[in-house]
Amino acid sequence: MAGYTDNKTKHLQRLKRIEGQVRGLQAMIDDDRYCIDVLTQISAATKALQAVAVGLLDEHIGHCVRDAIEAGGPEAEAKVAEASAAIARLVKS
């Protein structure tokens, strides 16, 4: 079971709102809207995606990583390394 299963509906709703934001961006470009206005909306969409990513990461650590640590063994080390790599990717973006 995925760590986000309990909040799947919430995540899907947020992603659908973000999809709407991106479609709005496409319309802004199509309508030749002012550059700064487009950039402002891109920033908002980026922050929204980052919020989803942080929520998923939190649930991954709280579910998948925690369960692996409780079970112990090499799988625990692998899950911690996987979570660390995911954090590094988020920090770089």
Helices and strands as residue ranges (DSSP letters): G 5-7, H 8-30, H 35-60, I 61-65, H 66-71, H 74-92
